[in-house]
Amino acid sequence: MKTNPCRYCVAAIEYKGRHIPSFTVECQTCKNWTEHKAYLDSQKKFVAGDPITTWDELFKQTWVIWHGHTKHIEMFRSMTVRTVEMFLKNGAFKKAIRKENGNG
């Protein structure tokens, strides 16, 4: 795994021991950061598919993309009904489609 390009950058913020880009224009247009994000995206096993809007669709899935992160469906089965309904209404869930030529 590549190292974080913000590790030695003067413009980066240190938060909980991790170096992350700040909200400046310099960080948002940084060539090293965009290359690192592209590398991290290439290492993911799943890509986001269509949004999930119903309970039936949600519980047919094994893996779900939730706010850009892959989560197993069991995580949402333990949540309250009201919380999951709110996420369904807001379109926070997307189908996780496994990459064919990826790492998985």
NUPAZA-715698 format. One record per residue (C-alpha): residue in three letters; residue number from 0; y, z, x. Coordinates in nm, 4 decimals. Example, Ala and Ser with C-alpha at 12.3 -4.5 7.8 and 13.67 -1.06 7.14 Angstrom:
<sites>
SITE  res    n        c2        c3        c1
SITE  ala    0   -0.4500    0.7800    1.2300
SITE  ser    1   -0.1060    0.7140    1.3670
</sites>
This chain:
<sites>
SITE  res    n        c2        c3        c1
SITE  met    0    0.0000    0.0000    0.0000
SITE  lys    1    0.3442   -0.0874    0.1261
SITE  thr    2    0.5941    0.1883    0.1937
SITE  asn    3    0.8932    0.2382   -0.0301
SITE  pro    4    1.1911    0.0383    0.1041
SITE  cys    5    1.4303    0.3119   -0.0143
SITE  arg    6    1.2754    0.5617    0.2250
SITE  tyr    7    1.5359    0.5108    0.4979
SITE  cys    8    1.8136    0.3534    0.2895
SITE  val    9    2.1471    0.5349    0.2876
SITE  ala   10    2.2197    0.4359   -0.0744
SITE  ala   11    1.8909    0.5788   -0.2107
SITE  ile   12    1.8622    0.9039   -0.4040
SITE  glu   13    1.6009    1.1657   -0.3225
SITE  tyr   14    1.4466    1.3080   -0.6402
SITE  lys   15    1.1528    1.5492   -0.6300
SITE  gly   16    1.0648    1.4360   -0.2797
SITE  arg   17    1.0666    1.0663   -0.3697
SITE  his   18    1.3259    0.8144   -0.2590
SITE  ile   19    1.4456    0.5986   -0.5481
SITE  pro   20    1.7244    0.3423   -0.5795
SITE  ser   21    2.0559    0.4689   -0.7101
SITE  phe   22    2.2432    0.3141   -0.9999
SITE  thr   23    2.4802    0.1198   -0.7753
SITE  val   24    2.5055   -0.2585   -0.7733
SITE  glu   25    2.3926   -0.2527   -0.4116
SITE  cys   26    2.0585   -0.0963   -0.5056
SITE  gln   27    2.0049   -0.3171   -0.8100
SITE  thr   28    2.0484   -0.6353   -0.6024
SITE  cys   29    1.8670   -0.5124   -0.2914
SITE  lys   30    1.6277   -0.7755   -0.1556
SITE  asn   31    1.3873   -0.5138   -0.0178
SITE  trp   32    1.3663   -0.3312   -0.3514
SITE  thr   33    1.3032   -0.6489   -0.5550
SITE  glu   34    1.0287   -0.7554   -0.3130
SITE  his   35    0.8712   -0.4097   -0.3375
SITE  lys   36    0.8777   -0.4183   -0.7199
SITE  ala   37    0.7133   -0.7637   -0.7123
SITE  tyr   38    0.4449   -0.6261   -0.4801
SITE  leu   39    0.3793   -0.3291   -0.7107
SITE  asp   40    0.3568   -0.5601   -1.0130
SITE  ser   41    0.1051   -0.7782   -0.8291
SITE  gln   42   -0.1185   -0.4737   -0.7730
SITE  lys   43   -0.1399   -0.3790   -1.1414
SITE  lys   44   -0.4703   -0.4427   -1.3179
SITE  phe   45   -0.3135   -0.5080   -1.6588
SITE  val   46   -0.0216   -0.7088   -1.7938
SITE  ala   47    0.1642   -0.6409   -2.1183
SITE  gly   48    0.0647   -0.8487   -2.4176
SITE  asp   49    0.1841   -0.8563   -2.7767
SITE  pro   50    0.3426   -0.5475   -2.9317
SITE  ile   51    0.1175   -0.3209   -3.1389
SITE  thr   52    0.2616   -0.2355   -3.4800
SITE  thr   53   -0.0255   -0.0901   -3.6829
SITE  trp   54   -0.2704    0.1975   -3.6503
SITE  asp   55   -0.5691   -0.0364   -3.6762
SITE  glu   56   -0.4479   -0.2508   -3.3871
SITE  leu   57   -0.3742    0.0562   -3.1780
SITE  phe   58   -0.7163    0.2153   -3.2150
SITE  lys   59   -0.9003   -0.1125   -3.1449
SITE  gln   60   -0.7568   -0.1032   -2.7916
SITE  thr   61   -0.9050    0.0837   -2.4975
SITE  trp   62   -0.5999    0.0509   -2.2730
SITE  val   63   -0.2387    0.0335   -2.3915
SITE  ile   64    0.0884   -0.0401   -2.2124
SITE  trp   65    0.3324    0.2354   -2.3079
SITE  his   66    0.6892    0.2050   -2.1761
SITE  gly   67    0.5650   -0.0086   -1.8860
SITE  his   68    0.2759    0.2207   -1.7897
SITE  thr   69   -0.0944    0.1684   -1.8600
SITE  lys   70   -0.2509    0.4545   -2.0561
SITE  his   71   -0.5967    0.5097   -2.2041
SITE  ile   72   -0.6131    0.5271   -2.5838
SITE  glu   73   -0.7450    0.8851   -2.5744
SITE  met   74   -0.4022    1.0005   -2.4624
SITE  phe   75   -0.2538    0.8891   -2.7939
SITE  arg   76   -0.5378    1.0238   -3.0048
SITE  ser   77   -0.4391    1.3739   -2.8997
SITE  met   78   -0.0723    1.3214   -2.9970
SITE  thr   79    0.0650    1.4205   -3.3339
SITE  val   80    0.0654    1.1600   -3.6096
SITE  arg   81    0.4421    1.1746   -3.6409
SITE  thr   82    0.4937    1.0983   -3.2716
SITE  val   83    0.2556    0.8014   -3.2710
SITE  glu   84    0.4196    0.6638   -3.5878
SITE  met   85    0.7572    0.6829   -3.4170
SITE  phe   86    0.6237    0.4917   -3.1142
SITE  leu   87    0.4656    0.2269   -3.3398
SITE  lys   88    0.7911    0.1838   -3.5297
SITE  asn   89    0.9938    0.1531   -3.2076
SITE  gly   90    0.7543   -0.1002   -3.0527
SITE  ala   91    0.6675    0.1184   -2.7536
SITE  phe   92    0.3008    0.0094   -2.7487
SITE  lys   93    0.1858   -0.3258   -2.6128
SITE  lys   94   -0.1649   -0.4622   -2.5705
SITE  ala   95   -0.2993   -0.4278   -2.2157
SITE  ile   96   -0.4525   -0.7538   -2.0985
SITE  arg   97   -0.6703   -0.7287   -1.7877
SITE  lys   98   -0.5772   -0.9735   -1.5110
SITE  glu   99   -0.8487   -1.2257   -1.4332
SITE  asn  100   -0.7856   -1.2598   -1.0614
SITE  gly  101   -0.6433   -0.9128   -1.0009
SITE  asn  102   -0.7896   -0.6051   -0.8394
SITE  gly  103   -0.9978   -0.5128   -1.1398
</sites>
